Amino acid sequence: MSSKAVLRRRPVLSWALYDWANSAFATTVMAGFFPVFFKQHWNAGVVATESTFRLGVTSGIASLIVALLAPVLGAIADRSSSRVRLLLMCTILGAAATAGLALVSQGHWLGAAALYIVASLGFWGGIVCNDSLLLHVAEPDEYDVVSGFGYALGYLGGGLLFAVNVLMTLQPALFGLADAGEAVRVSFVMTGIWWFVFALPCVFFVHERASERVAVGAREAVRLGFGELRTTLGEIRRYKPLMLFLVAYVLYIDGVNTIIKMAVDYGISLGLDQGGLIKALLLTQFVGFPAALAYGWLGRRIGALNGIFIAIAVYIAATCFAYFVADVRDFFLLAVVIGLVQGGIQSLSRSYYGRLVPEGKSSEFFGFYNMMGKASAIVGPILVGVTAAVTHDQRLSILSILLLFISGGWVLTIAARSARTDATLMR
């Protein structure tokens, strides 16, 4: 069957629309307006370094909770044959918490932080369920094209709503809104509605195939899930290059995700124009998609490992340059540079990891890899926040991310050297 015919199938399109649905949270809320409103509205009158500390801790706690619950959610979905129902529950939870941010009054940062953590749990929980449903809407030889289709719709959908929301904040009168603050609150509500509405096709038209596993209750599913996690960890320890790569990946991808979550906060703390910062973030979104495709071509030309090293070097240079940012034009330059490598480092990391995975273990090993990726950004935001609070220097706080990129690159070097000497892992 041709790729076009595959993508026209109702279950495939419905599955991919979930990426379109929940990517609005990643762009409008997570990377865009939440950091802005958290600093300027919910932390009004608070010293910039203190609000950065609070944002860093909030983001870190959200990621930590996701890390702890990811295997539980996956186990419940796998063992109780309830992926679609669990996806709907996570969607309702995340969308409601996102819309609820519009009701949090000025100065109530704890309430905003709590809702953000709940929304993040719904966001990542929905992704865990949706990822596993790929195997129920496509055949093995269709996985790549269907997965790529969902990825593309995510960029497009998230970018489209974010573009509308940005226009609302820049020209609130055009939408009958009083000011930019009201536009942001409306954007939170729009994101929640968008997320819920476009998730419905997946709920109605995606059906799980009969499982060979015996269905069990939620409590037993959790027990079995943690048991499988312990088994996978034990297996991974037997493959040194793969284990080293995972350590490196967690470090440098934590840096990548920290920049996504903390960049706007940093710009605001430096006194840069809020509208310009949001435009720069939107630019990153639209540069990222074609750049990811181009970076995939580069990886084929020079090798995935070399491509990852180049991306890490770019991130190190960009982080150093961020220390000297003086105006919005500098921030725009950073946005373009980050957009050029953001998608590339993620895609090449996955493909390089695939070369290290032993035959017959792709399912369990990639499940662990996805869990680690989704649970990253624990250390980075907290590191930035603590550095800002201790040093009272916003520029030093952004430099702290260098620790993640440098240590990640160093461990990656060790992993690559180990892989070259272990012929059993290089296929």
Secondary structure as UniProt FT lines:
FT   HELIX           3..8
FT   HELIX           10..24
FT   HELIX           25..33
FT   HELIX           34..40
FT   TURN            41..45
FT   HELIX           48..80
FT   HELIX           83..100
FT   HELIX           101..103
FT   TURN            106..107
FT   HELIX           109..137
FT   HELIX           140..142
FT   HELIX           143..170
FT   HELIX           172..175
FT   HELIX           180..205
FT   HELIX           218..236
FT   TURN            237..238
FT   HELIX           240..269
FT   TURN            270..271
FT   HELIX           274..302
FT   HELIX           304..322
FT   TURN            323..324
FT   HELIX           328..356
FT   TURN            359..360
FT   HELIX           362..374
FT   HELIX           379..391
FT   HELIX           394..399
FT   TURN            400..401
FT   HELIX           402..420
FT   HELIX           423..425
//
